[in-house]
Amino acid sequence: MLSTDQWATIQGLVAWLDQQNGRDQKEITLRLLKLTEEAGEVAQAWIGVTGQNPRKGVTHTMPQVQDELRDVIVTAAVALASIVGNPDYVLNQKLSKIAARSGVNA
């Protein structure tokens, strides 16, 4: 779960994007598509760590994979905060549901 300060930063990023681009349906669509782009960058970095592409070999490091994963988290949080007024609450609800079905104490 994100802290109160982290959600404040996310809300600040949403406000900044809203000021720059508005928040119409097209902009929301682009914020959601940005998440797919970031996930692709995680995949690319992981393939680079494992050297899966024999033509390229090892091209990335674990810190780069970690950085791309952080980008996914931030991008998802911004997208969530762009479509709901209480993203912390809805994320906590989801985490509680997942924890309950997996037997993890929330």
N, C-alpha and C positions, 0 to 999 in steps of 0.2 A: 504494500500500500504506500501511496505517496504521502508525505507529510503535508501539513498545512502550508508551510513555506513553499514546498514544491508545487502544490496546487496553485498558490498565488502566482508563482512564476509562469505556470502553464496558462493561467487566466490572463496574465500580462501578454503572453505570446499570442493568445487568441485575440485580445484587444488590438494588438499591433497589426495582426493579419487583417482583422476587420477594417481597421483604418486604411490599410494599404489597398485591400482588394474587395472590401464589402463582405457580406455573408449570405449571398443569394445561393440558389440551388447549384449553380455552376461552380461557385467557389467551394461549397461543401463537397461537391463531387471531386474537385481537384485535391482537397485536403485528404479525402479518403483514398484517392489514387496515389497520393504521395506515400501513404503507408505501404502500398504494394511496391513502389519503387525502393523504399528503404529495406523492405524484406528481401528484395532481389539483391541488394548490396550485401546483406548478411550472407546470402547464399554464395555470392561471388567471392566474398572474403573467405568463407569456409572452404570452398573449392580451392582457393589459392593457398590456404594453410596446408591442406592435405596433398597438394600437388596433383590433384585429380586430372588436370589437363596436361598430358605429357608434352605437348608442344610448348607450354608456358612454364611448367614446373611449379615450384613453390614461389608464390608471388605475394603472399600476405602473412601477417603474424597474428598470434592470438590477441594481442592488444587491439589490432585493427578489427577483428571479429567482435570483440567486446564493445568497441566504439560504435560499430554498426548496430549492434543490439540496443545500445543506449539510444541511438537515433530512432529505432523502431518504437521504443517505449515512449519517448517524448512525442513523436509524431502521432502515435495512437492516443496519447493523453490529450493532445491538442485537438485531434479530430473528435474525440468523445466530448470534450468541453465545448466544442463548436456546435454540438447538436443537442446537448442536455444542459439544463441549468445547474444541476447538482452532480457533476461527474464523480466526485469523491464518494458520494452515497451509492451511486449505481455500480461503481467499481467494487466497493466494499460488499455490496449485495452479491455480486458475481463471485468474488473471492470466497465469501462465506458458503455459497452453494457448492463450489468446487471443493472446498475443504471438507464440507459435510459428507459429500459422496465419496471422498477419498479416505475419510477417517482421520484427516489431519485436524488437529485442534486449531481453531481460528482465534 
